[in-house]
Amino acid sequence: MKKKKKVLVTYNMFRSGYAELIEKYDVTFPPEGVESFTYDEVLRMIPEYDALQSMFNFPVDRRLMDAGINLKIISNYAVGYDNVDISYATQKGIQVTNTPDPVTEPTADQAMGLLLAVSRRISELDRRLRFGAVKVGLLDNLGHSLYGSTIGIIGMGRIGQALARRAVAAGMKVVYYNRHQVTREVEEKYGAKYLSLDELLCISDVVSINAPHTSETHHLIGERELSMMKSSSILINTARGPLVDEKALVEALRERKIWGAGLDVFEFGDYPSEELLKMDNVVLNPHTGTQTFEVRNEMAAYVSKNIIHFFEGGPVAKVNRID
Ligand code: GLV
C-alpha cells in the first residue's frame, strides 16, 4: 500500500475544516490541550513531513526549510504570508500557498466595524457609560458622519474592493492607491478614483490600509504621511502592523494631527504600544479580522484543499512560482 503523505499542522484548530485532509493523509496536530507547536518542536519534527500547514504568526524561515528535507508545500493559513521566507522557499522549490478567498469579506467587515466604532466613538462612549464618566448633552459626544465623506483605500485588491462595496453602501466616496490602477470596470463599480498616495492622504476623511506587508510597504504610513492627513481623519489598519510606523502614529494621535485610529494589527507583535492603550481616540482589536466560527473552518478547508490539490491535481492558491 502506498504510504500516506505526512502533514504537520502547527495549531490546534477546530478539526471540522480538516476532515478531508485527515481522511486522506497522515495529519499531525498539537496534542490535546496544547494550543500550538513551538518553533523548536516543529524544527525537530519537520524532517518527517511532506507538508507544513503554518499559521500567519508562525515564522517559517531558512532554518526550518533546511530542516524540512521532505518538505514540498507550505500551506499558510492566511492571505498574508510575511511570516514565510518566500524567496528561500522558491529557491528550494517549495510551494507556498495562502487562503485569499475566505478572508476577504470578514476582513472588510472588521475594517468597517472599526471605522464605525472610531467615527461614532462607540467603544469609548460604551466605556464612559459603564464607568459613569459620560456627560449626556447634545454636543458632548460628537463624532463624524460617514455619509458623504471620502474613504481612501490603500490596496485595492479583494479586501480593498470588499471594503469599497461597504463604503459605497454607507454613502461614502471612494478613492484608492494601489501598485497598479485597477480595471475601468472595477473603478466604475465603486465610483473609485485612482490617486497617488500623497493625494489620497490629503483628501481622505478615512484612510484604510488593505495592502500586504513587504519590504516596499514597510512603514508606508509614517510621520510624513500622517502629517498630510486631515486633522479630522481616521486611520484604519486591518492588514499588518508594520505598514504603519506605530511610534509616529502614537505621536499623531497624541498631538491630534489625526482624529482617531482603528487598529486590528500592531507593529511590535500581538499587543499595541502602551501609549495606544491609554488613548480614547483609538479602537484596538487583537488581530480578529478573520476570527469568526465560520471563517476559521473555511480557512481550514482552504489550506487543506491547497495541500490535496498540490499533491493530487487541482487549483492551488500559489504564492510563489516554482519549476
Ligand atoms: C490574516 O491576517 C490573514 O492574513 O489572513
Boltz pocket constraint, residues with backbone or C-beta under 6 A from the ligand:
constraints:
  - pocket:
      binder: B
      contacts: [[A, 56], [A, 77], [A, 78], [A, 79], [A, 80], [A, 81], [A, 99], [A, 103], [A, 238], [A, 239], [A, 289], [A, 290]]
      max_distance: 6.0
